[in-house]
């Protein structure tokens, strides 16, 4: 019976962190859409200020893989 329990032992969950809004870069194909109001990219609507730093630090503390993009959503 013990052998069966060991085989079905629960594994710890895997953790990874993402930060999809770490910057305000706009792909070349879409830059024209912002030509009349480029200042909007500098606001919270263009990116999440501080998000990259927080996610990066959490990744270091937890030793979790960290994936990010600096392209504005």
N, C-alpha and C positions, 0 to 999 in steps of 0.2 A: 504493500500500500504506500509506503513512504516513497518508493521510486516513482510512482504515478504523481504524487504531489510535487516532487521536484521538477518533473518534466513539464508540469503546467504552472510552474511558478510565474507570477506576474513580473513583467519587465518594467523598469521605470519608464515613464513617458519621455519621449524625445522632445527637446525644446529647440526652436530656432526663432530668431527675431527678424522682423522686416520693418523697413521704414520706406514707404512708397512716396512720400511727399517731402523728401529731405532737401530739395532745392527747387529753384524756379526756372530751370533751363527749359527752353521750348525747342522742339525739333524744327529744323529748317523748313520743312514742308508746312508748318503751322505758324511760323513767325508773323506772317502777314496779318493773321487774325488779331494780333496784338499791336499792330502798328499805330493805331489811333489812341491806344490807352496802355502804353508800356508800364506805367506806374503801378498798375494793378498787380503786376507780377512781384512787386516789392512788398505787397501786403499779405495778410494771412490767406487771402484768396489765391495767391500765387504759390505759396509754400507754407510749411509749418516751421516757423523759427524755433530752434531749440530741439526739434524732434530728432535730428540726427545725433546730436550730442547725448541726449538721454538714451536713445536706443543703443548707441555705441558703448556707453558706460555699462548699461545693463548686460550687454553681450560679454564684456570683459569680466564682470562680476560673476555671471552665471556660466561662463565659458561656452556659451551657446553660439552656433554659427550666426552670422549677421549678414543680411542681404539688404541692399538699399538702392535707390535710384534718385538722382537729382533732377529728374525731369518733372516738370509741373504736371499735375493731373488736370 
